[in-house]
Amino acid sequence: MKISKSYFFTLRENAKDEESQSGNLLVRSGMIKKVGAGIYMFLPMGLRTLDKIKKIVKEEMDKAGAEELLMPSLIPSEYYEKCGRVTAFGNDMFNLHDRYNKNLVLGPTHEELFTIAAKAMVKSYKDLHFTLYQQADKFRDEPRPRYGLIRVREFIMKDAYSFDKDEEGLNISYDNMKEAYNRIYNRLGINYKIVRSDCGAMGGTLSEEYQALTDIGEDTIVLCDKCGYSSNLEITECISKINDQEKELPLEMVETPHQETIEDVCNYLNLDVKKSIKALLMNINNELVVFFVRGDRELNETKVCKLLNCQEVNFANDELISTSNAVPGYTGPVNLKAKVIIDNEILKMKNFCCGANKEGYHYINANLKDIKYDLVADIVNVKEDDICPECGGNIYFKKGIEIGNLFKLGTKYSEKLGLTYLDENNNEHPVVMGCYGLGPGRVLASIIEQSHDENGLILPLSIAPYQVAIVQIDMKDKEQTKVAEKLYNELNKKHIEVIYDDREERPGVKFKDMDLIGIPLRLTVGKKIKENQVELKYRHNGKQEDISLDDIVNNIVEYIKDGLK
């Protein structure tokens, strides 16, 4: 591509409304342009890179034996209603009506339609196993689109679905897709972790996520300093270190005027916050539920939703609180007239501080025998230095961006949509399904978050929009033009992707633009051609070297060949 005859632009200043490095650099490099909150154009340079990611994904899906198809984005809502997912997705789903007032949705995901596609063929156990996949648009009405391509409302997803006759077959399919994902991310050079995660609205029996490790990540990844344990914070089991052997003391009410937070109360009473429990007054399906956790812990909403089979957890309003004797800021589990759920850790605590359900007062020396509760469960987030659930080591946190996921769906969708097969004895069974998702746009953003510098993108050869940039210093110098044109044509004949900066611009502008868009190799054609040399610069490490014009093409071809292995 010759820039002077192409759609090409870059921005010198940072994008005003992009919070992430990847979003800012993608906009500045002219790869994407924001249309609205969470909605982006992919411009020519960006689309080349996105298509290369999709090509790698396709190659590995095909290699794994999956077959590609394409599903519609406009879908009758009845399919989602049958599987209960209109409620599960809630406001995240785009809903609309056609001219006949039929309910339609913009597909947030395609489990239902893939199930219908499989149902068209599957009759017997002889029709199984197979895997189908697509790379298509998805739509989700994110409440807070942010971080460029990391959280958007329209995006491309590669979603694959496996269909097997039993759990054993699903396990084989799942492992096959996991190996394919590993190959994809390794080819893309991403630093990632595989972590256990919540199945969420997808359902199923097992879910694992691929998390790209980066400081801007929205997810908290829990890792162990001794074993290979890795998990998403939202599902990590909290193992208490408490081993309290002290003698139980008599319950005592003490005055705590104007001390409404647990930290304030503990400071006032000169207590360690770990010797207290705090109340969280929540609205669960329009019922007041009071959760009690150790004073320094946070309530885990994912665990609560699973425990109580609810869709969301909200704070209770004054009207709901008034159905009990709870006093906000002073609520405790002693003689509380409400539904009470306590965290597992409280079972081990002794002589703790808690609210007295009386304004300006708390209890000290409260113990398990003093309280009544309806349910006890693990309902809190783990903290760094808590105990690893698998080996007892200490856990620590990293931030991550979810770039892929694997689900063992089981028979959730096949049972609800009637996808069954007849076995060897003519008995009917539901088909066992797996689901495997990957977002090329998020992958691109994650690569940039992990690999950039003050000058712009640092893209690997496998996905850079062009592999080589030719920068001509003086466009009026006929000899330079002759050399640059010759190199451009020779590299193209060798099937090397070349961008030729033939603009009437200052050399510094050209150098900055090629660095900004992340071209791996830069050839500078300048005065050194009189010595039969050009300068070659490597974007990933900044190394520069002068190479003979006689050798440069072969050197580049070999470098790219080795880099793409």
Secondary structure, 3 states (H helix, E strand, C coil): CEHHHCCCCCCCCCCCCCCCHHHHHHHHCCCEEEEECCEEEECHHHHHHHHHHHHHHHHHHHHCCCEECCCCCEEECHHHHHCCHHHHHHHHCEEEECCCCCEEEECCCCHHHHHHHHHCCCCEHHHCCEEEEEEEEEECCCCCCECCCCECCEEEEEEEEEEECCHHHHHHHHHHHHHHHHHHHHHHCCCEEEEECCCHHHCCCEEEEEEEECCCCCEEEEEECCCCCEEEHHHCCCCCCCCCCCCCCCCEEEECCCCCCHHHHHHHHCCCHHHEEEEEEEEECCEEEEEEEECCCCECHHHHHHHHCCCCCEECCHHHHCCCCCCCCCCCCCCCCCEEEEEHHHHHCCCEEEECCCCCEEEEEECHHHCCCCEEECCECCCCCCECCCCCCEEEEEEEEEEEEEEEEECHHHHHHCCEEECCCCCEEECEEEEEEECHHHHHHHHHHHCEECCEECCCCCCCCCCEEEEECCCCCHHHHHHHHHHHHHHHHCCCCEEEECCCCCHHHHHHHHHHCCCCEEEEECHHHHHCEEEEEECCCCCEEEEECCCHHHHHHHHHHHHCC
